[in-house]
């Protein structure tokens, strides 16, 4: 799990999913999927905080 979060963080900083995926030797599609899940999780957390 930590690897996935780090990969997403790096790709967000460098704005290049393909380049980061190549450097980490993972598929571009996996990284894109992880970014989607991370974004959805962050949005859900913000919604829950707003409700409290």
N, C-alpha and C positions, 0 to 999 in steps of 0.2 A: 504494500500500500504506500509506504513512504517513497519508494522509487517512482511510482505513478504521480504522486503529488509534486515531487521534485521535477519530473519531466514536464508537467503542466506549467509549473512556475517558470522554468527556463524558457519554454516556448512562448509564454506570455511576455517575457522580457525581450526576447529576440524577434518576435512576430513572424517566425518562420517555422511552421510545423514540419515541413519537409526536411529542412536542414537539421533541426534538433533530432528528429526521428532517425536520420541517417547517422548522426554523431553517436546516438545512444544505441544504434543497431536494433531498432524496433520498427514496426510498420507505421507508416503515416496514418493509416486508418485507426490503429489502436490509439495513437496519441490524440487524434481528433475526437475519438469516443471518450477518452479520459477527460479531455477538456470540456466536453459537453456535460458529462456527469459532474465534474467539479463546479461548473457554472450553475447547474441546476441545484446542486447542494448549497452553494453560497446564496442563491436566491431564496431557497427554502429557509435557510437560517435567518436571513434578513426579515422574511415574513413572520417567522416565529418570534423574533425579537420585537417586531412592531406590535404584535398582538399582546405581548406581556406588558 
